[in-house]
Amino acid sequence: MTQSTSSDLLIVVSSFSKLEDAQSVARKLIDGRLAACVQIQEGIHSIYRWDGKICEEREVLLSAKTVAGKWLEIADFIKSNHPYDLPEVLGFHPKQYEEHYGEWVQAEVK
């Protein structure tokens, strides 16, 4: 596995119970230049175990486009501004993406 560079594209994902919470975090991510674009998808059906019980919930999925160099800052921001006790915060590096889109993301988070 190769080491990522700080300018490599990164997609950060988190789930929320309410659309309003996801929208609030999304706006702050854009305003703070932690992400270039945030997409929110409603209607996610999550099944998970919490405190020994199996739970089923409708959730909202937030997907933020940023760069690897922002990982610690964006992860900390989401954790600090998330209503869950243990929020999902995952980062994925796309192997391929359109060059101009990647340049736009980099420019937006500087």
C-alpha positions in Angstrom: 0.0 0.0 0.0 1.3 3.4 -0.9 1.3 6.3 1.5 -1.1 9.1 0.6 0.0 12.6 0.2 -1.7 15.6 1.8 -3.3 16.7 -1.5 -4.8 13.3 -2.4 -8.6 13.3 -2.7 -10.4 12.0 0.4 -14.1 11.2 0.9 -15.2 11.4 4.5 -18.5 9.7 5.4 -20.7 10.0 8.5 -24.3 9.1 9.4 -26.8 11.2 11.3 -30.3 10.6 12.7 -31.7 13.9 11.5 -31.4 15.8 8.2 -31.1 19.1 10.0 -28.0 17.9 11.9 -26.3 16.7 8.7 -27.1 20.0 7.0 -25.7 22.0 9.8 -22.4 20.1 9.8 -22.3 20.2 6.0 -22.6 24.0 6.0 -19.9 24.4 8.6 -17.6 22.1 6.7 -18.0 24.2 3.6 -17.8 27.5 5.4 -14.6 26.4 7.3 -13.0 25.1 4.0 -12.7 21.6 5.5 -14.6 20.2 2.5 -15.2 21.4 -1.1 -18.5 19.6 -1.5 -20.8 17.8 0.9 -23.6 15.5 -0.3 -26.4 14.3 1.9 -28.5 11.3 1.2 -31.7 10.6 3.1 -33.4 7.2 3.6 -30.5 5.1 4.7 -31.7 2.1 6.7 -29.1 1.1 9.3 -29.0 -2.1 11.4 -26.4 -2.3 14.1 -25.7 -3.5 17.7 -25.5 -0.9 20.4 -25.3 -1.5 24.1 -26.0 -5.2 23.5 -29.2 -4.6 21.5 -29.8 -4.8 17.8 -31.1 -1.5 16.5 -32.8 -0.5 13.3 -32.9 3.2 12.4 -33.5 5.5 9.4 -30.4 7.7 9.0 -29.0 10.4 6.7 -25.6 9.8 5.1 -23.1 12.7 4.8 -20.3 12.4 2.3 -17.7 15.2 2.2 -15.0 15.7 -0.5 -11.7 17.0 0.8 -8.0 16.1 0.8 -6.0 13.8 3.0 -4.2 16.7 4.7 -7.5 17.7 6.2 -8.3 14.3 7.7 -7.5 15.0 11.4 -9.1 18.4 11.3 -12.3 17.2 9.6 -12.6 14.0 11.8 -12.2 16.1 15.0 -14.7 18.6 13.7 -17.3 16.0 12.9 -16.8 14.2 16.3 -17.1 17.6 18.2 -20.2 18.6 16.3 -22.0 15.3 16.1 -25.0 14.4 18.3 -24.0 10.7 18.6 -21.9 9.4 21.4 -19.8 7.5 18.9 -20.2 8.9 15.4 -19.2 7.1 12.3 -16.3 8.9 10.7 -14.7 7.1 7.8 -12.2 8.3 5.2 -11.8 6.7 1.7 -9.3 7.5 -1.0 -10.7 7.0 -4.5 -8.1 5.3 -6.7 -9.2 7.3 -9.7 -10.9 10.6 -10.2 -11.1 13.2 -12.9 -8.1 15.5 -12.6 -9.8 18.8 -12.9 -12.3 17.8 -10.2 -9.4 16.9 -7.9 -7.8 20.3 -8.5 -11.0 22.0 -7.7 -11.3 20.1 -4.4 -7.7 21.1 -3.5 -8.3 24.7 -4.3 -11.6 24.9 -2.3 -10.0 23.5 0.9 -6.9 25.7 0.9 
